[in-house]
């Protein structure tokens, strides 16, 4: 298993969350096996999301689609930080 972390700023959390939730049924088809959303304590528009994948290649394929998905959800351009990690 590999976990993808994505941290980014959104212009409007409620709008972003609606778009994120609207894609819930699509995530398994993209290889996502688990996910969670976290918001910043000091800034509710500072969002960190993690997604689990069975393999590194599945996570990397998802990363290729990420810019399009984030744009649709109203993510502030250029704000995303991503990293992959193996849970221990």
Backbone atoms as SQL, in Angstrom:
CREATE TABLE atoms (id INTEGER PRIMARY KEY, chain TEXT, resi INTEGER, resn TEXT, atom TEXT, x REAL, y REAL, z REAL);
INSERT INTO atoms VALUES
  (1, 'A', 1, 'UNK', 'N', 0.839, -1.176, 0.000),
  (2, 'A', 1, 'UNK', 'CA', 0.000, 0.000, 0.000),
  (3, 'A', 1, 'UNK', 'C', 0.886, 1.242, 0.000),
  (4, 'A', 2, 'UNK', 'N', 0.403, 2.282, -0.652),
  (5, 'A', 2, 'UNK', 'CA', 1.082, 3.579, -0.652),
  (6, 'A', 2, 'UNK', 'C', 0.034, 4.651, -0.383),
  (7, 'A', 3, 'UNK', 'N', 0.441, 5.682, 0.343),
  (8, 'A', 3, 'UNK', 'CA', -0.470, 6.782, 0.671),
  (9, 'A', 3, 'UNK', 'C', 0.016, 8.051, -0.015),
  (10, 'A', 4, 'UNK', 'N', -0.904, 8.718, -0.674),
  (11, 'A', 4, 'UNK', 'CA', -0.651, 9.995, -1.322),
  (12, 'A', 4, 'UNK', 'C', -1.231, 11.105, -0.448),
  (13, 'A', 5, 'UNK', 'N', -0.404, 12.067, -0.102),
  (14, 'A', 5, 'UNK', 'CA', -0.847, 13.241, 0.634),
  (15, 'A', 5, 'UNK', 'C', -0.904, 14.420, -0.328),
  (16, 'A', 6, 'UNK', 'N', -1.953, 15.211, -0.218),
  (17, 'A', 6, 'UNK', 'CA', -2.132, 16.385, -1.057),
  (18, 'A', 6, 'UNK', 'C', -2.536, 17.534, -0.142),
  (19, 'A', 7, 'UNK', 'N', -1.743, 18.594, -0.137),
  (20, 'A', 7, 'UNK', 'CA', -2.087, 19.785, 0.643),
  (21, 'A', 7, 'UNK', 'C', -2.211, 20.951, -0.325),
  (22, 'A', 8, 'UNK', 'N', -3.298, 21.692, -0.200),
  (23, 'A', 8, 'UNK', 'CA', -3.521, 22.811, -1.091),
  (24, 'A', 8, 'UNK', 'C', -4.481, 23.813, -0.475),
  (25, 'A', 9, 'UNK', 'N', -4.453, 25.008, -1.016),
  (26, 'A', 9, 'UNK', 'CA', -5.393, 26.046, -0.628),
  (27, 'A', 9, 'UNK', 'C', -6.589, 26.000, -1.565),
  (28, 'A', 10, 'UNK', 'N', -7.758, 26.232, -1.014),
  (29, 'A', 10, 'UNK', 'CA', -8.962, 26.320, -1.827),
  (30, 'A', 10, 'UNK', 'C', -9.567, 27.704, -1.642),
  (31, 'A', 11, 'UNK', 'N', -10.247, 28.178, -2.667),
  (32, 'A', 11, 'UNK', 'CA', -10.864, 29.491, -2.579),
  (33, 'A', 11, 'UNK', 'C', -12.087, 29.500, -1.676),
  (34, 'A', 12, 'UNK', 'N', -12.806, 28.386, -1.669),
  (35, 'A', 12, 'UNK', 'CA', -14.042, 28.265, -0.891),
  (36, 'A', 12, 'UNK', 'C', -14.177, 26.805, -0.483),
  (37, 'A', 13, 'UNK', 'N', -14.002, 26.512, 0.794),
  (38, 'A', 13, 'UNK', 'CA', -14.005, 25.119, 1.254),
  (39, 'A', 13, 'UNK', 'C', -15.313, 24.413, 0.903),
  (40, 'A', 14, 'UNK', 'N', -16.442, 25.064, 1.105),
  (41, 'A', 14, 'UNK', 'CA', -17.728, 24.400, 0.840),
  (42, 'A', 14, 'UNK', 'C', -17.852, 24.006, -0.632),
  (43, 'A', 15, 'UNK', 'N', -17.451, 24.884, -1.532),
  (44, 'A', 15, 'UNK', 'CA', -17.491, 24.565, -2.966),
  (45, 'A', 15, 'UNK', 'C', -16.550, 23.397, -3.259),
  (46, 'A', 16, 'UNK', 'N', -15.332, 23.463, -2.699),
  (47, 'A', 16, 'UNK', 'CA', -14.371, 22.389, -2.912),
  (48, 'A', 16, 'UNK', 'C', -14.919, 21.075, -2.375),
  (49, 'A', 17, 'UNK', 'N', -15.484, 21.096, -1.180),
  (50, 'A', 17, 'UNK', 'CA', -15.976, 19.858, -0.559),
  (51, 'A', 17, 'UNK', 'C', -17.096, 19.238, -1.371),
  (52, 'A', 18, 'UNK', 'N', -17.965, 20.059, -1.928),
  (53, 'A', 18, 'UNK', 'CA', -19.030, 19.532, -2.786),
  (54, 'A', 18, 'UNK', 'C', -18.436, 18.814, -3.995),
  (55, 'A', 19, 'UNK', 'N', -17.422, 19.408, -4.610),
  (56, 'A', 19, 'UNK', 'CA', -16.775, 18.777, -5.760),
  (57, 'A', 19, 'UNK', 'C', -16.063, 17.502, -5.346),
  (58, 'A', 20, 'UNK', 'N', -15.387, 17.526, -4.191),
  (59, 'A', 20, 'UNK', 'CA', -14.684, 16.332, -3.703),
  (60, 'A', 20, 'UNK', 'C', -15.679, 15.203, -3.442),
  (61, 'A', 21, 'UNK', 'N', -16.753, 15.514, -2.751),
  (62, 'A', 21, 'UNK', 'CA', -17.757, 14.498, -2.439),
  (63, 'A', 21, 'UNK', 'C', -18.447, 13.978, -3.699),
  (64, 'A', 22, 'UNK', 'N', -18.623, 14.846, -4.686),
  (65, 'A', 22, 'UNK', 'CA', -19.261, 14.430, -5.937),
  (66, 'A', 22, 'UNK', 'C', -18.426, 13.386, -6.672),
  (67, 'A', 23, 'UNK', 'N', -17.119, 13.359, -6.404),
  (68, 'A', 23, 'UNK', 'CA', -16.233, 12.385, -7.052),
  (69, 'A', 23, 'UNK', 'C', -16.038, 11.112, -6.229),
  (70, 'A', 24, 'UNK', 'N', -16.755, 10.953, -5.143),
  (71, 'A', 24, 'UNK', 'CA', -16.561, 9.793, -4.257),
  (72, 'A', 24, 'UNK', 'C', -16.745, 8.465, -4.995),
  (73, 'A', 25, 'UNK', 'N', -17.753, 8.365, -5.817),
  (74, 'A', 25, 'UNK', 'CA', -18.009, 7.112, -6.537),
  (75, 'A', 25, 'UNK', 'C', -16.941, 6.833, -7.581),
  (76, 'A', 26, 'UNK', 'N', -16.292, 7.867, -8.054),
  (77, 'A', 26, 'UNK', 'CA', -15.262, 7.729, -9.097),
  (78, 'A', 26, 'UNK', 'C', -13.914, 7.279, -8.530),
  (79, 'A', 27, 'UNK', 'N', -13.638, 7.617, -7.268),
  (80, 'A', 27, 'UNK', 'CA', -12.319, 7.337, -6.698),
  (81, 'A', 27, 'UNK', 'C', -11.915, 5.866, -6.760),
  (82, 'A', 28, 'UNK', 'N', -12.789, 4.909, -6.425),
  (83, 'A', 28, 'UNK', 'CA', -12.355, 3.506, -6.537),
  (84, 'A', 28, 'UNK', 'C', -11.910, 3.125, -7.956),
  (85, 'A', 29, 'UNK', 'N', -12.574, 3.668, -8.964),
  (86, 'A', 29, 'UNK', 'CA', -12.182, 3.395, -10.354),
  (87, 'A', 29, 'UNK', 'C', -10.814, 3.984, -10.673),
  (88, 'A', 30, 'UNK', 'N', -10.393, 4.986, -9.891),
  (89, 'A', 30, 'UNK', 'CA', -9.078, 5.604, -10.065),
  (90, 'A', 30, 'UNK', 'C', -8.028, 4.956, -9.182),
  (91, 'A', 31, 'UNK', 'N', -8.416, 3.874, -8.488),
  (92, 'A', 31, 'UNK', 'CA', -7.466, 3.123, -7.675),
  (93, 'A', 31, 'UNK', 'C', -7.429, 3.493, -6.204),
  (94, 'A', 32, 'UNK', 'N', -8.261, 4.431, -5.784),
  (95, 'A', 32, 'UNK', 'CA', -8.267, 4.863, -4.384),
  (96, 'A', 32, 'UNK', 'C', -8.977, 3.817, -3.532),
  (97, 'A', 33, 'UNK', 'N', -8.289, 3.368, -2.470),
  (98, 'A', 33, 'UNK', 'CA', -8.876, 2.373, -1.573),
  (99, 'A', 33, 'UNK', 'C', -9.279, 2.963, -0.222),
  (100, 'A', 34, 'UNK', 'N', -8.862, 4.171, 0.059),
  (101, 'A', 34, 'UNK', 'CA', -9.221, 4.865, 1.297),
  (102, 'A', 34, 'UNK', 'C', -8.848, 6.322, 1.179),
  (103, 'A', 35, 'UNK', 'N', -9.530, 7.179, 1.941),
  (104, 'A', 35, 'UNK', 'CA', -9.227, 8.608, 1.870),
  (105, 'A', 35, 'UNK', 'C', -9.731, 9.309, 3.118),
  (106, 'A', 36, 'UNK', 'N', -9.194, 10.481, 3.358),
  (107, 'A', 36, 'UNK', 'CA', -9.645, 11.350, 4.452),
  (108, 'A', 36, 'UNK', 'C', -9.304, 12.788, 4.110),
  (109, 'A', 37, 'UNK', 'N', -10.089, 13.712, 4.671),
  (110, 'A', 37, 'UNK', 'CA', -9.898, 15.136, 4.458),
  (111, 'A', 37, 'UNK', 'C', -9.622, 15.800, 5.801),
  (112, 'A', 38, 'UNK', 'N', -8.652, 16.714, 5.812),
  (113, 'A', 38, 'UNK', 'CA', -8.311, 17.478, 7.009),
  (114, 'A', 38, 'UNK', 'C', -8.238, 18.950, 6.623),
  (115, 'A', 39, 'UNK', 'N', -8.659, 19.823, 7.566),
  (116, 'A', 39, 'UNK', 'CA', -8.616, 21.267, 7.350),
  (117, 'A', 39, 'UNK', 'C', -7.680, 21.894, 8.359),
  (118, 'A', 40, 'UNK', 'N', -7.053, 22.997, 7.955),
  (119, 'A', 40, 'UNK', 'CA', -6.155, 23.711, 8.843),
  (120, 'A', 40, 'UNK', 'C', -6.890, 24.306, 10.040),
  (121, 'A', 41, 'UNK', 'N', -6.234, 24.308, 11.171),
  (122, 'A', 41, 'UNK', 'CA', -6.811, 24.878, 12.385),
  (123, 'A', 41, 'UNK', 'C', -6.934, 26.398, 12.253),
  (124, 'A', 42, 'UNK', 'N', -5.942, 27.023, 11.659),
  (125, 'A', 42, 'UNK', 'CA', -5.931, 28.483, 11.532),
  (126, 'A', 42, 'UNK', 'C', -6.542, 28.994, 10.229),
  (127, 'A', 43, 'UNK', 'N', -6.711, 28.100, 9.244),
  (128, 'A', 43, 'UNK', 'CA', -7.244, 28.506, 7.945),
  (129, 'A', 43, 'UNK', 'C', -8.072, 27.363, 7.391),
  (130, 'A', 44, 'UNK', 'N', -9.385, 27.507, 7.416),
  (131, 'A', 44, 'UNK', 'CA', -10.263, 26.422, 6.971),
  (132, 'A', 44, 'UNK', 'C', -10.154, 26.129, 5.486),
  (133, 'A', 45, 'UNK', 'N', -9.520, 27.021, 4.729),
  (134, 'A', 45, 'UNK', 'CA', -9.313, 26.793, 3.299),
  (135, 'A', 45, 'UNK', 'C', -7.961, 26.144, 2.995),
  (136, 'A', 46, 'UNK', 'N', -7.217, 25.773, 4.038),
  (137, 'A', 46, 'UNK', 'CA', -5.968, 25.018, 3.913),
  (138, 'A', 46, 'UNK', 'C', -6.340, 23.552, 4.126),
  (139, 'A', 47, 'UNK', 'N', -6.331, 22.795, 3.040),
  (140, 'A', 47, 'UNK', 'CA', -6.858, 21.429, 3.050),
  (141, 'A', 47, 'UNK', 'C', -5.734, 20.422, 2.799),
  (142, 'A', 48, 'UNK', 'N', -5.728, 19.367, 3.601),
  (143, 'A', 48, 'UNK', 'CA', -4.842, 18.226, 3.356),
  (144, 'A', 48, 'UNK', 'C', -5.715, 16.988, 3.203),
  (145, 'A', 49, 'UNK', 'N', -5.489, 16.268, 2.120),
  (146, 'A', 49, 'UNK', 'CA', -6.233, 15.055, 1.815),
  (147, 'A', 49, 'UNK', 'C', -5.239, 13.917, 1.673),
  (148, 'A', 50, 'UNK', 'N', -5.609, 12.727, 2.142),
  (149, 'A', 50, 'UNK', 'CA', -4.791, 11.563, 1.808),
  (150, 'A', 50, 'UNK', 'C', -5.654, 10.535, 1.103),
  (151, 'A', 51, 'UNK', 'N', -5.003, 9.819, 0.190),
  (152, 'A', 51, 'UNK', 'CA', -5.630, 8.732, -0.553),
  (153, 'A', 51, 'UNK', 'C', -4.706, 7.519, -0.476),
  (154, 'A', 52, 'UNK', 'N', -5.279, 6.357, -0.237),
  (155, 'A', 52, 'UNK', 'CA', -4.520, 5.105, -0.237),
  (156, 'A', 52, 'UNK', 'C', -4.695, 4.395, -1.572),
  (157, 'A', 53, 'UNK', 'N', -3.628, 3.692, -1.977),
  (158, 'A', 53, 'UNK', 'CA', -3.616, 2.914, -3.217),
  (159, 'A', 53, 'UNK', 'C', -2.947, 1.580, -2.952),
  (160, 'A', 54, 'UNK', 'N', -3.292, 0.579, -3.733),
  (161, 'A', 54, 'UNK', 'CA', -2.680, -0.741, -3.610),
  (162, 'A', 54, 'UNK', 'C', -1.222, -0.743, -4.061),
  (163, 'A', 55, 'UNK', 'N', -0.886, 0.174, -4.979),
  (164, 'A', 55, 'UNK', 'CA', 0.466, 0.157, -5.546),
  (165, 'A', 55, 'UNK', 'C', 0.958, 1.571, -5.840),
  (166, 'A', 56, 'UNK', 'N', 2.254, 1.673, -5.960),
  (167, 'A', 56, 'UNK', 'CA', 2.866, 2.946, -6.324),
  (168, 'A', 56, 'UNK', 'C', 2.427, 3.371, -7.723),
  (169, 'A', 57, 'UNK', 'N', 2.326, 2.431, -8.638),
  (170, 'A', 57, 'UNK', 'CA', 1.925, 2.786, -10.007),
  (171, 'A', 57, 'UNK', 'C', 0.495, 3.336, -10.049),
  (172, 'A', 58, 'UNK', 'N', -0.394, 2.813, -9.218),
  (173, 'A', 58, 'UNK', 'CA', -1.768, 3.336, -9.160),
  (174, 'A', 58, 'UNK', 'C', -1.767, 4.769, -8.625),
  (175, 'A', 59, 'UNK', 'N', -0.957, 5.037, -7.604),
  (176, 'A', 59, 'UNK', 'CA', -0.859, 6.387, -7.043),
  (177, 'A', 59, 'UNK', 'C', -0.284, 7.354, -8.076),
  (178, 'A', 60, 'UNK', 'N', 0.716, 6.921, -8.809),
  (179, 'A', 60, 'UNK', 'CA', 1.322, 7.787, -9.816),
  (180, 'A', 60, 'UNK', 'C', 0.351, 8.082, -10.953),
  (181, 'A', 61, 'UNK', 'N', -0.466, 7.112, -11.330),
  (182, 'A', 61, 'UNK', 'CA', -1.477, 7.336, -12.362),
  (183, 'A', 61, 'UNK', 'C', -2.502, 8.365, -11.887),
  (184, 'A', 62, 'UNK', 'N', -2.889, 8.286, -10.621),
  (185, 'A', 62, 'UNK', 'CA', -3.814, 9.256, -10.044),
  (186, 'A', 62, 'UNK', 'C', -3.204, 10.659, -10.057),
  (187, 'A', 63, 'UNK', 'N', -1.917, 10.740, -9.737),
  (188, 'A', 63, 'UNK', 'CA', -1.228, 12.034, -9.732),
  (189, 'A', 63, 'UNK', 'C', -1.280, 12.715, -11.098),
  (190, 'A', 64, 'UNK', 'N', -1.273, 11.934, -12.160),
  (191, 'A', 64, 'UNK', 'CA', -1.347, 12.505, -13.500),
  (192, 'A', 64, 'UNK', 'C', -2.686, 13.192, -13.745),
  (193, 'A', 65, 'UNK', 'N', -3.748, 12.688, -13.111),
  (194, 'A', 65, 'UNK', 'CA', -5.082, 13.267, -13.264),
  (195, 'A', 65, 'UNK', 'C', -5.347, 14.414, -12.291),
  (196, 'A', 66, 'UNK', 'N', -4.517, 14.528, -11.278),
  (197, 'A', 66, 'UNK', 'CA', -4.765, 15.455, -10.189),
  (198, 'A', 66, 'UNK', 'C', -4.937, 16.915, -10.609),
  (199, 'A', 67, 'UNK', 'N', -4.111, 17.465, -11.494),
  (200, 'A', 67, 'UNK', 'CA', -4.311, 18.878, -11.867),
  (201, 'A', 67, 'UNK', 'C', -5.713, 19.167, -12.403),
  (202, 'A', 68, 'UNK', 'N', -6.218, 18.280, -13.235),
  (203, 'A', 68, 'UNK', 'CA', -7.567, 18.456, -13.789),
  (204, 'A', 68, 'UNK', 'C', -8.625, 18.373, -12.689),
  (205, 'A', 69, 'UNK', 'N', -8.496, 17.400, -11.809),
  (206, 'A', 69, 'UNK', 'CA', -9.462, 17.234, -10.723),
  (207, 'A', 69, 'UNK', 'C', -9.452, 18.441, -9.782),
  (208, 'A', 70, 'UNK', 'N', -8.262, 18.951, -9.491),
  (209, 'A', 70, 'UNK', 'CA', -8.157, 20.085, -8.584),
  (210, 'A', 70, 'UNK', 'C', -8.727, 21.354, -9.216),
  (211, 'A', 71, 'UNK', 'N', -8.497, 21.539, -10.485),
  (212, 'A', 71, 'UNK', 'CA', -9.038, 22.717, -11.163),
  (213, 'A', 71, 'UNK', 'C', -10.565, 22.699, -11.112),
  (214, 'A', 72, 'UNK', 'N', -11.153, 21.537, -11.352),
  (215, 'A', 72, 'UNK', 'CA', -12.606, 21.394, -11.305),
  (216, 'A', 72, 'UNK', 'C', -13.153, 21.724, -9.918),
  (217, 'A', 73, 'UNK', 'N', -12.351, 21.456, -8.883),
  (218, 'A', 73, 'UNK', 'CA', -12.805, 21.645, -7.502),
  (219, 'A', 73, 'UNK', 'C', -12.478, 23.026, -6.942),
  (220, 'A', 74, 'UNK', 'N', -11.848, 23.887, -7.713),
  (221, 'A', 74, 'UNK', 'CA', -11.568, 25.239, -7.264),
  (222, 'A', 74, 'UNK', 'C', -10.318, 25.395, -6.423),
  (223, 'A', 75, 'UNK', 'N', -9.347, 24.514, -6.613),
  (224, 'A', 75, 'UNK', 'CA', -8.092, 24.636, -5.883),
  (225, 'A', 75, 'UNK', 'C', -7.325, 25.836, -6.411),
  (226, 'A', 76, 'UNK', 'N', -6.749, 26.605, -5.508),
  (227, 'A', 76, 'UNK', 'CA', -5.955, 27.765, -5.892),
  (228, 'A', 76, 'UNK', 'C', -4.760, 27.298, -6.717),
  (229, 'A', 77, 'UNK', 'N', -4.625, 27.817, -7.893),
  (230, 'A', 77, 'UNK', 'CA', -3.581, 27.400, -8.827),
  (231, 'A', 77, 'UNK', 'C', -2.192, 27.498, -8.203),
  (232, 'A', 78, 'UNK', 'N', -1.419, 26.452, -8.366),
  (233, 'A', 78, 'UNK', 'CA', -0.038, 26.446, -7.913),
  (234, 'A', 78, 'UNK', 'C', 0.154, 26.219, -6.433),
  (235, 'A', 79, 'UNK', 'N', -0.911, 25.955, -5.711),
  (236, 'A', 79, 'UNK', 'CA', -0.784, 25.827, -4.264),
  (237, 'A', 79, 'UNK', 'C', -0.547, 24.401, -3.785),
  (238, 'A', 80, 'UNK', 'N', -0.679, 23.420, -4.641),
  (239, 'A', 80, 'UNK', 'CA', -0.649, 22.030, -4.188),
  (240, 'A', 80, 'UNK', 'C', 0.758, 21.541, -3.866),
  (241, 'A', 81, 'UNK', 'N', 0.847, 20.834, -2.754),
  (242, 'A', 81, 'UNK', 'CA', 2.039, 20.077, -2.389),
  (243, 'A', 81, 'UNK', 'C', 1.603, 18.624, -2.345),
  (244, 'A', 82, 'UNK', 'N', 2.357, 17.749, -2.976),
  (245, 'A', 82, 'UNK', 'CA', 2.022, 16.322, -2.948),
  (246, 'A', 82, 'UNK', 'C', 3.239, 15.522, -2.532),
  (247, 'A', 83, 'UNK', 'N', 2.980, 14.408, -1.845),
  (248, 'A', 83, 'UNK', 'CA', 4.062, 13.487, -1.544),
  (249, 'A', 83, 'UNK', 'C', 3.461, 12.109, -1.322),
  (250, 'A', 84, 'UNK', 'N', 4.280, 11.109, -1.606),
  (251, 'A', 84, 'UNK', 'CA', 3.900, 9.712, -1.438),
  (252, 'A', 84, 'UNK', 'C', 4.666, 9.121, -0.259),
  (253, 'A', 85, 'UNK', 'N', 4.015, 8.204, 0.455),
  (254, 'A', 85, 'UNK', 'CA', 4.661, 7.566, 1.600),
  (255, 'A', 85, 'UNK', 'C', 4.145, 6.141, 1.737),
  (256, 'A', 86, 'UNK', 'N', 5.006, 5.279, 2.223),
  (257, 'A', 86, 'UNK', 'CA', 4.616, 3.916, 2.550),
  (258, 'A', 86, 'UNK', 'C', 4.295, 3.872, 4.038),
  (259, 'A', 87, 'UNK', 'N', 3.043, 3.551, 4.419),
  (260, 'A', 87, 'UNK', 'CA', 2.718, 3.437, 5.834),
  (261, 'A', 87, 'UNK', 'C', 3.550, 2.333, 6.489),
  (262, 'A', 88, 'UNK', 'N', 3.938, 2.561, 7.721),
  (263, 'A', 88, 'UNK', 'CA', 4.705, 1.545, 8.442),
  (264, 'A', 88, 'UNK', 'C', 3.960, 1.068, 9.658);
